[in-house]
């Protein structure tokens, strides 16, 4: 890289020497070229101290000198200061990467003094590959082969491995397709190593096809990108062996034996910690160059069998409308049937480590949405279908995309509650409804589901609107007014009388009618000893109202009553009318039988 421009040379304010700033920087460059890195670092530090505002170029010079001197913690501080003044480029971190590579292992002690001959800020002579640091191996290594991921595929359990490492055995399902997001990330951040892995795969394929000459050519190309790589040397040795070139095969094998013990495995953890910020800069560069990869930060990322990664909630909403991948349109019927949405752990870990602030903002937005959706008086989700009653079961078949979303959100928020209202011709939904609580959801392969719900409480609709395709409403809950004294005694007597009337009516029904009612609504609840113990009234009274053959308009009228006495009187009148009609029909049948 070319040296950063230095500000006009004011007198040095860091000491009393009065030496111009430009002269001190020039002396520092001369000391660096002479290999006197400690002296160069002190001169650059002194020059920085004499500036009214920090200079990015001097920070980089100081970092290069400290890295050459082996003072890596201080070098990191200098590069951190430069990063605050402008994003770091990979080619500006060559000295830091070289310094990290020279960290001595337990079996060797290297001199911290580097090679003289280049001023800080000048481009390294060995090509750009020397300035690209290694990636944090705990994240981007395949957990099976322990090498950088190559053609990464995400398994149904959420684990990401190389496609070759995931090759199935006999009788096992085929391997999933390459994870598009992670593959693109690897190719952008580590193009040379990805190219090397690709060539290595081609070498192995050619060797299996017994084409040693072509395999040898690929080995040379790969080793030009990664000289001295042990795995590539072994592959080349195998090619030489196939060609009966034993001398060259032995030479490559010997090189691997000599190089393998020198691998600094003990310092992997140290390198991972020191390079973390360096990799973060590369990762951000990838995002800046590819803004379309994340139109919104991935949250709970899941990977489809076709290799595409989405937010879990976004994928579910897309599958509500069609069982296809939103990008490539491949059928995802099996995924939809199994609901096997496992989080892609590697993508989630990358976001957690390197986009923690953005992830916090994304989670905050999600939590705010969940809090808003959890409100049980404002924007309550409304299922427009039929009249439901408190304490009475209400099974529902949910198939529309907007209704699937509504039920899923009710479960995700933890409230597991939604309102049930009738459709109204002019108002949209009825004025009164019943809150339901989800007990169980059974999903089918086509995405539809059966929801087992039970009535909880009644409400009145104050206003209503739409959200993401389904109805919502602001509501207020209804409670029965309580009575005391003589009115309570009268209410208790009426309660017991109507209960016995209801039991007698049900007992008079034919057996097949009883079986139908019991299979749908369950057993009739027992009579409560205290008729006013429930704010919505006795459970058995709602059960009998659900069972009675009433028009919806009549059901809705009784649902809106807040007087238990009025509701019991209504049940008595309905039972009396139905009983008279049943008796009349039965007398008519008996009369016809006698005449015949």
Phi, psi and omega in degrees: 000154179277148181300144176289146178296139181261139180299164177307145189280088173284164176299149180292127179259357183279345179210187184260013186284336180071012181287134180299151182297314182302324180292322180291321177296319179297319177297323178296319178296319179296318179296324179295314180295332179277358180085008179268075190287326178298315179297317180299318181298317180295322179294317179294321179296320179295321179294320177298321181295338181272001181265145175290328178229144181299147179247128184296318181299318179292324177299319178294319177300315179297317179298319178297316181295317179294323178294317177296329180280355180084008180266071189295316179303319178290326177297319178299321178297321179293317178293326177297321177296320177295323180296328178293335181267352180169145183302137180281142174260149180305324182288350177273356185247020181299316181295321179295317179297319178296320178297320178295323180292339181266010178298123184291143175272181182290342182259000183214156176226111182263154176288136179290351183279127181272195182272129178283173172116356180222129177285151179298140180099342178279153182290139176294151184276346186272014181091170185287340184295335181290340183266358181265115184282166176287158179274159174297113191289338180290344181257313191260000173279141173294130182292350181259312180262353177062025175242169178303134182306134178232124187050063187294135173237143180258120182284164180303333180282354181099351180282139180249127181224170172296148180298324179295323180288343182258011181301129185282158174272182180300136177078006180257155182295155181294156181290147177290168180281168184296137176290112189295315183296309183292324178297316178295323179297314180296318182293326179284318185277330184225063185297320183295313182291324176296320177297320179297315179297322179296315178297320178298320177296321177294324177299312181297321179296317179294324178295321177294331178274005179059050175239072187296326181295314178295322178296321180296321179297317177295324178299318179297319179296320180291320181289337173295328178277328182223076181298137177081004180296124187298316182295322178291322177297321178294320178296320179292324177298321178295323178294316176300320180296319178296330179271004180064026174267077189293327182296312180293322178299317179294323180297315179294319179296321178294322179298321178296318180297324180284325185275329187301318180294342183271000179293125185281063183294329182297334186258019178298316181298317179298314180298322181298318180292316184288329184271353186307313181290326178297313179295325179300320179297319178295320180297318179293324177298319177299317180294322180294324180280341183230068184295337183284348180297318178235097168289334170212138187306133179301133178231123187054063185291134174232148182246131180281164177301337179275002172095007180260144185247134181222164165297143181303312183295323180293318180295318179299319180293323177294319180289341174299329184265324181201142181277054181226154175295132181298339182263303185261354177066018176289144182293136180237036184298319181295319178296319180294323181290322183275339185054037185271066183268086177268139178294136175283102191296322182294314178299320180294321180291321177299315180295319182295321184280320191248351177229044186296320180294314179296323178295321177297317177296319180296319180291324178298316178298318180297316180296321178297320178296318180294322178296318179296319180287343182275352181292126184259016173231339182238134182052044178288131178296137183238125174264115183268108184208290187214185176268126176248157183234150177302141176068004180254134179294148183216083178289141183227144172258117184252121182227334181290142181304317182294325179288325175299315178299316182299313181294319180297319178294322178299323179286317182296322181288340181092349179287324182055033183229146174206161182266154176238126179224162172276158173279137178242138188297315184260320184278345182097303175226159182292160183286334182237150180205186182228136176280133179248150176242129182284127176260326181199149176229123178247117184261142181255164183303333180277002179096343177286168184208159171250124183253120174269115183229161178223144180294142182244303184206162180264158179210164173245136182278124177270318176201160181215160183202193179236151176217117178053034174100343180248163183281144171226161182208149167271132189226164167229141187275150180255141176226147176289138174287142182262149179238162181223171174064226183298323179297324179292319179298317178297320180295320180296317179297317179296319180301312181294321182295314181291327177298312180297323177298320180293316179300315180298318179298314181296321180295336182278351182288156176290156187299319183292329177289321177299317182297319178297316180295315182293324180292332183265317186252350183081186182289153176289128180298152178290161178287131177283138177294333180243106186296338182258013183290333180256132182298334179263000180101172183300140181296323183296329181293323178287326178296316181291327177292325178290329183278326185295143181282081182249151171291155182297325179298319178291320178299316181295323180296317180290325179299327184280348182292136177248017176242117179298323180299313180297321181292321178293320177296322178295318178297319179300314181297318181295316180296321179296317180295315182294321180296318178298318180295319178296318180294320180296316179296320180294320178296322178296319179296316180296321180296318179295322179295321179293321180293327179285000000 
